[in-house]
Amino acid sequence: MCSYNKINGVYASENKMLLTDILRDQWGFEGYVVSDWGAANDRVKGLEAGLDLEMPSSNGYNDAKIVAAVQNGSLDEAVLDRAVERILKVVFSYVDARRPDTVFDRAKDHAEAVAVETQCAVLLTNQGVLPLGTDQKIAYIGEFAAAPRYQAAAPATSIPAA
């Protein structure tokens, strides 16, 4: 996953040195690169640099730019083909590894995910701050104090209840 920021003046989603030269060529990464939520800056430049999948969808806006770039010759169709191949390779690997006896149990799987996350949480340095006592007061300041976001989602007020 690429990030939002610029690295040495180039958006991470358009950074060929990182996405192709280092990640793929030097480190041998064979999967596909997806943008962080909304981190794709210029979709055509991103494809050329090695960004395979934009998240979330632009509802066709960037797809039209990609089609136009291929049609006018500014984007080699092979670059687009390569991105599609990377995505399909991963999709097909999931299909090939599918086990028909696998059962999805939402409650059990959620409990297992909570247990794994609990074991993975890391506190680098606790200088007597945690755990918070019920008599302690804390301040949560900023825009997300009024409308918190969960896992990069929209403000909590716009998230439908489950």
Backbone as CSV, one residue per row, in Angstrom:
resi,resn,N_x,N_y,N_z,CA_x,CA_y,CA_z,C_x,C_y,C_z
1,MET,0.851,-1.171,0.000,0.000,0.000,0.000,0.893,1.229,0.000
2,CYS,0.576,2.145,-0.883,1.345,3.392,-0.900,0.653,4.424,-0.023
3,SER,1.416,5.384,0.401,0.908,6.401,1.322,0.521,7.677,0.584
4,TYR,0.087,8.686,1.349,-0.374,9.953,0.803,0.767,10.928,0.498
5,ASN,1.803,10.828,1.244,2.821,11.865,1.252,3.719,11.863,0.014
6,LYS,4.495,12.934,-0.088,5.530,13.015,-1.115,6.836,12.537,-0.496
7,ILE,7.628,11.863,-1.291,8.953,11.418,-0.870,9.936,11.992,-1.869
8,ASN,10.825,12.839,-1.381,11.755,13.559,-2.249,11.020,14.289,-3.372
9,GLY,9.868,14.896,-3.026,9.122,15.713,-3.968,8.182,14.955,-4.891
10,VAL,8.082,13.622,-4.756,7.225,12.813,-5.635,6.191,12.099,-4.765
11,TYR,4.906,12.197,-5.162,3.877,11.477,-4.416,4.216,9.999,-4.352
12,ALA,3.971,9.379,-3.200,4.262,7.956,-3.024,3.547,7.117,-4.078
13,SER,2.344,7.523,-4.468,1.576,6.768,-5.461,2.137,6.897,-6.873
14,GLU,3.093,7.794,-7.068,3.702,8.015,-8.384,5.219,7.812,-8.336
15,ASN,5.686,7.184,-7.274,7.121,7.091,-7.037,7.689,5.779,-7.578
16,LYS,8.163,5.812,-8.814,8.711,4.620,-9.473,9.893,4.039,-8.706
17,MET,10.713,4.907,-8.133,11.865,4.418,-7.383,11.409,3.499,-6.253
18,LEU,10.343,3.894,-5.546,9.862,3.081,-4.431,9.030,1.891,-4.885
19,LEU,8.050,2.142,-5.766,7.089,1.104,-6.133,7.649,0.053,-7.085
20,THR,8.578,0.437,-7.924,9.112,-0.513,-8.907,10.579,-0.837,-8.649
21,ASP,11.419,0.184,-8.628,12.861,-0.062,-8.507,13.221,-0.775,-7.211
22,ILE,12.676,-0.314,-6.100,13.013,-0.928,-4.808,12.075,-2.093,-4.490
23,LEU,10.766,-1.818,-4.422,9.804,-2.830,-3.978,9.827,-4.071,-4.868
24,ARG,9.739,-3.883,-6.152,9.647,-5.035,-7.057,11.013,-5.546,-7.501
25,ASP,11.829,-4.634,-8.049,13.104,-5.077,-8.636,14.122,-5.478,-7.577
26,GLN,14.279,-4.676,-6.544,15.290,-4.959,-5.528,14.805,-5.977,-4.499
27,TRP,13.575,-5.823,-4.013,13.065,-6.700,-2.961,12.291,-7.906,-3.491
28,GLY,11.949,-7.913,-4.766,11.286,-9.066,-5.359,9.802,-9.205,-5.053
29,PHE,9.127,-8.110,-4.694,7.694,-8.165,-4.404,6.923,-8.531,-5.664
30,GLU,6.050,-9.534,-5.559,5.309,-10.008,-6.735,3.816,-9.727,-6.661
31,GLY,3.350,-9.114,-5.589,1.931,-8.811,-5.454,1.570,-7.533,-6.185
32,TYR,0.444,-6.963,-5.816,0.048,-5.696,-6.416,0.081,-4.602,-5.362
33,VAL,0.270,-3.368,-5.827,0.318,-2.208,-4.938,-1.016,-1.489,-5.029
34,VAL,-1.614,-1.224,-3.877,-2.879,-0.515,-3.774,-2.622,0.816,-3.078
35,SER,-3.389,1.816,-3.474,-3.233,3.121,-2.823,-3.907,3.093,-1.461
36,ASP,-3.382,3.876,-0.541,-4.120,4.111,0.684,-5.401,4.828,0.262
37,TRP,-6.384,4.872,1.121,-7.700,5.392,0.784,-7.595,6.832,0.309
38,GLY,-7.773,7.045,-0.991,-7.725,8.383,-1.561,-6.327,8.917,-1.817
39,ALA,-5.314,8.068,-1.765,-3.935,8.553,-1.904,-3.453,8.637,-3.344
40,ALA,-4.240,8.173,-4.305,-3.814,8.265,-5.710,-3.947,9.714,-6.166
41,ASN,-2.840,10.295,-6.570,-2.836,11.687,-6.988,-3.110,11.805,-8.481
42,ASP,-2.274,11.215,-9.305,-2.453,11.192,-10.759,-2.445,9.724,-11.157
43,ARG,-3.598,9.202,-11.522,-3.748,7.760,-11.746,-2.870,7.231,-12.873
44,VAL,-2.718,7.978,-13.933,-1.887,7.537,-15.057,-0.412,7.498,-14.642
45,LYS,0.061,8.549,-13.999,1.446,8.555,-13.503,1.651,7.423,-12.500
46,GLY,0.626,7.167,-11.677,0.703,6.080,-10.707,0.873,4.731,-11.382
47,LEU,0.096,4.454,-12.412,0.241,3.194,-13.156,1.656,3.047,-13.700
48,GLU,2.157,4.113,-14.279,3.514,4.072,-14.849,4.559,3.794,-13.772
49,ALA,4.310,4.284,-12.559,5.268,4.106,-11.467,5.155,2.740,-10.793
50,GLY,3.984,2.070,-10.962,3.806,0.764,-10.338,2.632,0.664,-9.387
51,LEU,1.755,1.677,-9.358,0.545,1.615,-8.546,-0.517,0.865,-9.346
52,ASP,-0.938,-0.287,-8.853,-1.836,-1.142,-9.617,-3.314,-0.861,-9.372
53,LEU,-3.690,-0.591,-8.120,-5.105,-0.474,-7.765,-5.331,0.782,-6.948
54,GLU,-6.301,1.570,-7.373,-6.678,2.788,-6.656,-7.864,2.498,-5.752
55,MET,-7.759,2.919,-4.507,-8.868,2.765,-3.565,-9.189,4.115,-2.948
56,PRO,-10.434,4.475,-2.812,-11.576,3.763,-3.365,-11.685,4.054,-4.846
57,SER,-12.674,3.496,-5.478,-12.932,3.754,-6.891,-13.214,5.237,-7.091
58,SER,-12.848,5.745,-8.241,-13.178,7.132,-8.585,-14.480,7.185,-9.372
59,ASN,-15.222,6.082,-9.351,-16.497,5.989,-10.077,-16.341,6.291,-11.561
60,GLY,-15.243,5.810,-12.131,-15.026,5.939,-13.568,-14.218,7.144,-13.994
61,TYR,-14.052,8.120,-13.100,-13.334,9.346,-13.464,-11.897,9.037,-13.900
62,ASN,-11.155,8.329,-13.054,-9.770,8.016,-13.401,-9.675,6.914,-14.451
63,ASP,-10.669,6.032,-14.510,-10.689,5.017,-15.562,-10.722,5.691,-16.930
64,ALA,-11.533,6.736,-17.061,-11.618,7.469,-18.324,-10.275,8.106,-18.682
65,LYS,-9.562,8.589,-17.661,-8.236,9.165,-17.917,-7.261,8.098,-18.416
66,ILE,-7.366,6.898,-17.835,-6.493,5.802,-18.254,-6.806,5.415,-19.696
67,VAL,-8.075,5.268,-20.025,-8.487,4.912,-21.390,-8.000,5.975,-22.371
68,ALA,-8.201,7.240,-22.031,-7.759,8.334,-22.908,-6.245,8.300,-23.097
69,ALA,-5.506,8.036,-22.023,-4.044,7.997,-22.116,-3.574,6.845,-23.005
70,VAL,-4.231,5.706,-22.922,-3.890,4.574,-23.801,-4.237,4.939,-25.243
71,GLN,-5.417,5.503,-25.446,-5.866,5.842,-26.807,-5.004,6.913,-27.464
72,ASN,-4.542,7.902,-26.668,-3.722,8.955,-27.283,-2.229,8.616,-27.285
73,GLY,-1.887,7.441,-26.779,-0.503,6.974,-26.838,0.394,7.455,-25.720
74,SER,-0.141,8.197,-24.751,0.711,8.681,-23.661,0.906,7.627,-22.564
75,LEU,0.114,6.550,-22.597,0.293,5.426,-21.681,0.347,4.150,-22.506
76,ASP,1.447,3.442,-22.394,1.602,2.174,-23.091,0.613,1.170,-22.516
77,GLU,-0.182,0.538,-23.373,-1.175,-0.422,-22.916,-0.541,-1.557,-22.124
78,ALA,0.720,-1.858,-22.394,1.428,-2.917,-21.664,1.551,-2.577,-20.182
79,VAL,1.629,-1.297,-19.854,1.699,-0.873,-18.455,0.386,-1.226,-17.755
80,LEU,-0.725,-0.954,-18.413,-2.034,-1.291,-17.866,-2.193,-2.804,-17.760
81,ASP,-1.776,-3.527,-18.791,-1.853,-4.987,-18.781,-1.073,-5.569,-17.601
82,ARG,0.093,-5.012,-17.348,0.941,-5.503,-16.252,0.242,-5.319,-14.899
83,ALA,-0.411,-4.175,-14.707,-1.141,-3.930,-13.460,-2.296,-4.922,-13.310
84,VAL,-3.023,-5.154,-14.386,-4.134,-6.105,-14.350,-3.611,-7.510,-14.048
85,GLU,-2.509,-7.884,-14.662,-1.916,-9.210,-14.408,-1.547,-9.387,-12.942
86,ARG,-0.976,-8.363,-12.347,-0.585,-8.459,-10.932,-1.807,-8.689,-10.043
87,ILE,-2.866,-7.953,-10.307,-4.084,-8.095,-9.508,-4.690,-9.477,-9.720
88,LEU,-4.810,-9.902,-10.972,-5.413,-11.203,-11.272,-4.587,-12.358,-10.711
89,LYS,-3.273,-12.199,-10.697,-2.414,-13.255,-10.138,-2.776,-13.503,-8.671
90,VAL,-2.992,-12.435,-7.916,-3.358,-12.564,-6.511,-4.772,-13.119,-6.375
91,VAL,-5.703,-12.611,-7.184,-7.086,-13.102,-7.134,-7.117,-14.599,-7.421
92,PHE,-6.425,-15.023,-8.473,-6.435,-16.438,-8.833,-5.738,-17.290,-7.784
93,SER,-4.732,-16.735,-7.114,-4.073,-17.513,-6.058,-5.041,-17.782,-4.911
94,TYR,-5.929,-16.821,-4.625,-6.957,-17.045,-3.606,-7.936,-18.121,-4.053
95,VAL,-8.346,-18.053,-5.311,-9.282,-19.042,-5.842,-8.646,-20.429,-5.802
96,ASP,-7.391,-20.519,-6.206,-6.693,-21.812,-6.226,-6.499,-22.381,-4.831
97,ALA,-6.365,-21.507,-3.836,-6.124,-21.964,-2.460,-7.422,-22.174,-1.689
98,ARG,-8.537,-21.937,-2.347,-9.847,-22.061,-1.692,-10.069,-23.486,-1.193
99,ARG,-10.620,-23.576,-0.010,-10.945,-24.889,0.570,-12.457,-24.966,0.719
100,PRO,-13.083,-25.930,0.065,-14.542,-26.016,0.109,-15.102,-26.321,1.496
101,ASP,-14.263,-26.861,2.377,-14.742,-27.199,3.718,-14.657,-26.024,4.695
102,THR,-14.193,-24.875,4.220,-14.063,-23.700,5.079,-15.442,-23.134,5.411
103,VAL,-15.643,-22.830,6.678,-16.920,-22.297,7.138,-16.685,-20.895,7.690
104,PHE,-17.509,-19.950,7.259,-17.432,-18.596,7.776,-18.393,-18.475,8.955
105,ASP,-17.839,-18.190,10.107,-18.636,-18.009,11.315,-18.308,-16.624,11.855
106,ARG,-19.172,-15.662,11.571,-18.887,-14.263,11.896,-18.512,-14.068,13.361
107,ALA,-19.276,-14.596,14.280,-19.013,-14.388,15.708,-17.686,-15.022,16.119
108,LYS,-17.458,-16.258,15.692,-16.217,-16.952,16.045,-15.006,-16.255,15.412
109,ASP,-15.122,-15.895,14.127,-14.009,-15.242,13.440,-13.720,-13.863,14.034
110,HIS,-14.771,-13.142,14.433,-14.576,-11.837,15.072,-13.845,-12.002,16.408
111,ALA,-14.260,-12.985,17.194,-13.612,-13.229,18.486,-12.141,-13.577,18.285
112,GLU,-11.855,-14.364,17.265,-10.462,-14.721,16.975,-9.665,-13.493,16.548
113,ALA,-10.260,-12.635,15.729,-9.583,-11.408,15.293,-9.283,-10.504,16.489
114,VAL,-10.213,-10.397,17.426,-10.008,-9.594,18.636,-8.852,-10.164,19.453
115,ALA,-8.807,-11.499,19.586,-7.720,-12.138,20.347,-6.370,-11.890,19.692
116,VAL,-6.309,-11.987,18.364,-5.052,-11.755,17.651,-4.625,-10.302,17.810
117,GLU,-5.563,-9.367,17.628,-5.237,-7.947,17.765,-4.750,-7.630,19.165
118,THR,-5.363,-8.225,20.162,-4.964,-7.989,21.549,-3.530,-8.427,21.771
119,GLN,-3.140,-9.533,21.164,-1.772,-10.031,21.302,-0.777,-9.186,20.513
120,CYS,-1.278,-8.491,19.477,-0.389,-7.728,18.601,-0.187,-6.286,19.050
121,ALA,-1.069,-5.773,19.883,-0.951,-4.394,20.326,0.355,-4.209,21.096
122,VAL,1.039,-3.110,20.809,2.339,-2.881,21.421,2.349,-1.506,22.083
123,LEU,2.790,-1.466,23.318,3.001,-0.211,24.009,4.516,-0.051,24.127
124,LEU,5.066,0.921,23.416,6.520,1.050,23.385,7.087,1.447,24.739
125,THR,6.507,2.438,25.357,6.977,2.865,26.666,5.790,3.297,27.502
126,ASN,5.573,2.631,28.609,4.513,3.044,29.521,5.186,3.699,30.713
127,GLN,5.058,5.004,30.772,5.670,5.741,31.869,4.613,6.068,32.916
128,GLY,3.863,5.031,33.289,2.856,5.190,34.319,1.548,5.788,33.839
129,VAL,1.375,5.932,32.528,0.162,6.530,31.988,-0.965,5.505,31.901
130,LEU,-0.645,4.305,31.502,-1.669,3.269,31.341,-1.596,2.248,32.456
131,PRO,-2.660,1.673,32.858,-4.017,1.965,32.381,-4.538,3.254,32.991
132,LEU,-5.456,3.890,32.272,-6.072,5.111,32.790,-6.972,4.757,33.958
133,GLY,-6.933,5.553,34.964,-7.811,5.348,36.110,-9.155,5.999,35.863
134,THR,-10.181,5.509,36.504,-11.520,6.085,36.331,-11.605,7.494,36.913
135,ASP,-10.646,7.852,37.762,-10.647,9.185,38.347,-9.846,10.182,37.511
136,GLN,-9.207,9.716,36.422,-8.398,10.590,35.580,-9.250,11.205,34.477
137,LYS,-8.858,12.395,34.059,-9.553,13.070,32.968,-8.566,13.234,31.819
138,ILE,-9.078,13.032,30.620,-8.253,13.235,29.435,-9.013,14.134,28.475
139,ALA,-8.305,14.777,27.584,-8.931,15.632,26.577,-8.626,15.050,25.198
140,TYR,-9.639,14.956,24.394,-9.492,14.527,23.007,-9.832,15.745,22.175
141,ILE,-8.847,16.298,21.479,-8.984,17.598,20.841,-8.894,17.445,19.331
142,GLY,-9.690,18.215,18.621,-9.617,18.232,17.163,-10.928,17.849,16.515
143,GLU,-10.953,17.920,15.203,-12.158,17.648,14.421,-12.728,16.265,14.709
144,PHE,-11.848,15.280,14.889,-12.324,13.914,15.073,-12.835,13.647,16.488
145,ALA,-12.720,14.629,17.379,-13.327,14.476,18.702,-14.844,14.528,18.562
146,ALA,-15.332,15.381,17.664,-16.774,15.510,17.454,-17.301,14.445,16.496
147,ALA,-16.504,14.089,15.492,-16.942,13.107,14.489,-15.801,12.119,14.253
148,PRO,-15.615,11.155,15.157,-14.490,10.219,15.028,-14.582,9.375,13.766
149,ARG,-13.428,8.938,13.291,-13.364,8.035,12.146,-12.807,6.702,12.610
150,TYR,-13.330,5.675,12.016,-12.899,4.328,12.361,-12.336,3.669,11.121
151,GLN,-11.085,3.220,11.187,-10.418,2.519,10.094,-10.510,3.320,8.799
152,ALA,-10.237,4.597,8.830,-10.221,5.504,7.687,-11.582,5.683,7.050
153,ALA,-12.636,5.356,7.763,-13.984,5.504,7.218,-14.447,6.948,7.331
154,ALA,-15.618,7.188,6.821,-16.225,8.514,6.919,-16.556,8.812,8.369
155,PRO,-16.921,10.041,8.680,-17.272,10.357,10.066,-18.314,9.373,10.602
156,ALA,-18.221,9.077,11.880,-19.081,8.077,12.508,-20.560,8.383,12.299
157,THR,-20.901,9.656,12.171,-22.308,10.011,11.991,-22.848,9.525,10.665
158,SER,-21.969,9.244,9.690,-22.452,8.803,8.387,-22.288,7.294,8.192
159,ILE,-21.798,6.598,9.196,-21.640,5.151,9.101,-22.956,4.503,9.512
160,PRO,-23.549,3.707,8.614,-24.827,3.094,8.983,-24.660,2.104,10.116
161,ALA,-25.660,2.025,10.964,-25.637,1.073,12.071,-25.709,-0.336,11.534
162,ALA,-25.002,-1.257,12.183,-24.997,-2.651,11.727,-26.246,-3.362,12.159
